[in-house]
């Protein structure tokens, strides 16, 4: 299966899953917007496969629906509890593709996880000054597997990292990662899940 086909399947899965979750609650787009803080127009575009939401939007949707981010793509089979274990084999995971990143959500079988692990390709080489920024509650750890990336934050000078380097940040600080190499960079990306009581005030997206 080609990369383009996998991306289209991922967007279709997200669209169908979001619509199914909304209808199962007997919610209109307006009610879903009110619960999540995501604009009605944005929800409509996602449900119709017309846009791939950013991670920040996925977080808002998951919080509004009371789910893990991975559960926006497929139902989780197990709740996280004592003695639970999830093994992800090569080629598994849920794909979420955006203009800047190609995320592979890992160990999505467990719900209510405190950490969200991704295997991510950093695609974007250049972005406008005000594009691609992310900010949300929680913390993030990124370990560079291959290639060269550049970390941008609102408080620090950009940092260039290559294979074997890593960073850990407070996600409440505006941040973004771009590619500085000739080919896509590959990273292990782990984000902590914000609790309901700690989510930042919602903004319409």
Wavefront OBJ file of the C-alpha trace (Angstrom):
o trace
v 0.000 0.000 0.000
v 1.422 3.399 -0.961
v 2.078 6.168 1.574
v -0.612 8.345 -0.055
v -3.173 5.543 0.202
v -2.342 4.953 3.873
v -2.766 8.673 4.558
v -6.156 8.730 2.813
v -7.262 5.668 4.792
v -6.168 7.354 8.021
v -8.129 10.527 7.262
v -11.165 8.433 6.303
v -10.908 6.403 9.527
v -10.742 9.576 11.623
v -13.707 11.116 9.773
v -15.874 8.024 10.187
v -14.834 7.455 13.788
v -15.497 11.061 14.847
v -18.924 11.035 13.193
v -19.738 7.694 14.839
v -18.642 8.924 18.287
v -20.691 12.096 17.917
v -23.832 10.316 16.735
v -23.515 7.674 19.471
v -23.891 10.543 21.941
v -26.756 12.060 19.926
v -24.709 15.249 19.620
v -24.963 17.806 16.894
v -21.837 19.456 15.510
v -22.685 22.441 17.681
v -22.851 20.339 20.844
v -19.563 18.660 19.963
v -18.033 22.084 19.403
v -19.264 23.254 22.791
v -17.863 20.168 24.547
v -14.464 20.259 22.841
v -13.833 23.905 22.051
v -13.247 23.053 18.376
v -15.131 25.234 15.886
v -18.162 23.730 14.158
v -16.661 24.493 10.756
v -13.478 22.633 11.694
v -15.469 19.627 12.928
v -17.412 19.546 9.670
v -14.201 19.576 7.620
v -12.705 16.746 9.698
v -15.857 14.609 9.411
v -15.878 15.126 5.654
v -12.192 14.250 5.277
v -11.328 17.763 4.131
v -8.641 18.464 6.716
v -6.171 16.678 8.951
v -6.318 18.250 12.441
v -3.270 19.250 14.428
v -2.311 17.428 17.605
v -3.710 20.305 19.673
v -7.117 19.869 17.994
v -6.968 16.103 18.541
v -6.339 16.730 22.240
v -9.387 19.000 22.448
v -11.561 16.468 20.650
v -10.364 13.611 22.852
v -10.985 15.631 26.014
v -14.422 16.741 24.874
v -15.406 13.152 24.069
v -13.718 11.692 27.169
v -11.298 9.521 25.174
v -7.618 8.968 24.442
v -6.280 10.544 21.266
v -5.725 7.069 19.791
v -9.415 6.246 20.391
v -10.317 8.925 17.848
v -8.978 6.521 15.214
v -10.065 3.125 16.541
v -11.736 1.737 19.692
v -9.381 0.779 22.501
v -9.673 -2.835 23.602
v -8.367 -2.543 27.153
v -8.458 -0.048 29.977
v -5.148 0.774 31.633
v -4.889 -0.982 34.991
v -2.612 -3.036 37.182
v -0.805 -5.695 35.207
v -1.926 -4.472 31.775
v 0.523 -4.682 28.885
v 0.419 -3.636 25.233
v 2.854 -4.917 22.601
v 2.994 -3.097 19.273
v 4.563 -5.028 16.402
v 6.407 -3.446 13.490
v 3.919 -2.108 10.969
v 1.229 -1.557 13.605
v -0.110 1.672 15.027
v -2.602 4.323 13.934
v -1.469 6.811 11.272
v -2.147 10.536 11.573
v -0.637 12.704 8.873
v -0.369 16.512 8.905
v 1.516 18.944 6.658
v 4.401 19.056 9.165
v 4.404 15.596 10.728
v 3.592 11.974 9.949
v 2.588 10.465 13.306
v 2.260 6.760 14.014
v 0.302 6.422 17.277
v 1.658 3.436 19.203
v 0.087 1.036 21.724
v -3.360 2.418 20.977
v -5.045 -0.714 22.369
v -4.897 0.657 25.920
v -7.240 3.474 26.912
v -6.727 6.090 29.631
v -2.951 6.057 29.232
v -0.866 8.701 30.977
v 1.615 8.826 28.120
v 0.999 8.945 24.378
v 3.883 7.487 22.329
v 4.417 8.257 18.646
v 6.905 7.299 15.961
v 7.032 10.504 13.955
v 8.547 11.671 10.677
v 9.374 15.366 10.606
v 8.525 16.537 7.073
v 8.437 20.336 7.024
v 11.691 22.091 6.123
v 10.427 25.657 6.193
v 7.397 27.241 7.802
v 6.183 30.806 8.121
v 6.928 32.672 11.332
v 3.461 32.109 12.761
v 2.834 28.607 11.390
v 3.085 25.201 13.011
v 3.161 26.274 16.650
v 1.646 24.019 19.299
v 0.796 24.659 22.946
v -1.125 22.477 25.393
v -0.930 21.122 28.923
v 1.522 18.319 29.690
v 5.154 17.568 28.873
v 6.942 16.068 25.874
v 10.051 13.999 25.264
v 11.561 13.573 21.797
v 14.499 11.320 20.888
v 15.974 11.708 17.395
v 16.328 8.350 15.650
v 17.620 9.629 12.304
v 18.053 12.888 10.419
v 18.399 16.432 11.726
v 15.676 18.515 13.373
v 15.421 22.009 14.798
v 13.387 22.689 17.943
v 11.705 26.095 18.172
v 10.243 27.371 21.454
v 8.940 30.741 22.549
v 11.494 31.201 25.353
v 14.723 29.717 23.978
v 16.917 29.991 20.907
v 16.337 27.280 18.272
v 18.254 24.066 18.972
v 19.519 21.737 16.241
v 19.467 18.022 17.134
v 20.679 14.964 15.251
v 20.471 11.194 15.773
v 21.051 10.321 19.428
v 20.081 13.788 20.704
v 16.864 14.430 22.605
v 14.811 17.144 24.277
v 12.247 17.398 27.071
v 9.922 20.375 27.275
v 6.961 21.817 29.126
v 4.217 21.635 26.477
v 2.552 24.786 27.799
v 5.375 26.679 26.096
v 4.750 27.316 22.403
v 6.839 24.873 20.388
v 7.332 23.345 16.959
v 9.857 21.049 15.263
v 11.070 21.359 11.668
v 13.358 19.268 9.492
v 16.891 20.499 8.835
v 18.166 17.521 6.832
v 17.907 16.467 3.200
v 15.484 13.645 4.029
v 12.654 13.290 6.537
v 13.841 12.976 10.119
v 12.555 10.168 12.344
v 11.910 10.601 16.070
v 10.353 8.826 19.041
v 7.867 11.318 20.486
v 6.221 10.832 23.890
v 3.612 13.263 25.176
v 1.982 13.135 28.597
v -1.774 13.298 28.713
v -3.206 16.359 30.474
v -5.807 15.637 33.112
v -9.283 17.195 32.793
v -8.539 19.602 35.611
v -5.314 20.851 34.042
v -6.396 21.546 30.459
v -5.719 25.096 29.348
v -8.683 27.355 28.582
v -10.117 26.238 25.270
v -9.847 28.392 22.200
v -11.899 28.006 19.066
v -9.864 26.444 16.264
l 1 2 3 4 5 6 7 8 9 10 11 12 13 14 15 16 17 18 19 20 21 22 23 24 25 26 27 28 29 30 31 32 33 34 35 36 37 38 39 40 41 42 43 44 45 46 47 48 49 50 51 52 53 54 55 56 57 58 59 60 61 62 63 64 65 66 67 68 69 70 71 72 73 74 75 76 77 78 79 80 81 82 83 84 85 86 87 88 89 90 91 92 93 94 95 96 97 98 99 100 101 102 103 104 105 106 107 108 109 110 111 112 113 114 115 116 117 118 119 120 121 122 123 124 125 126 127 128 129 130 131 132 133 134 135 136 137 138 139 140 141 142 143 144 145 146 147 148 149 150 151 152 153 154 155 156 157 158 159 160 161 162 163 164 165 166 167 168 169 170 171 172 173 174 175 176 177 178 179 180 181 182 183 184 185 186 187 188 189 190 191 192 193 194 195 196 197 198 199 200 201 202 203 204 205
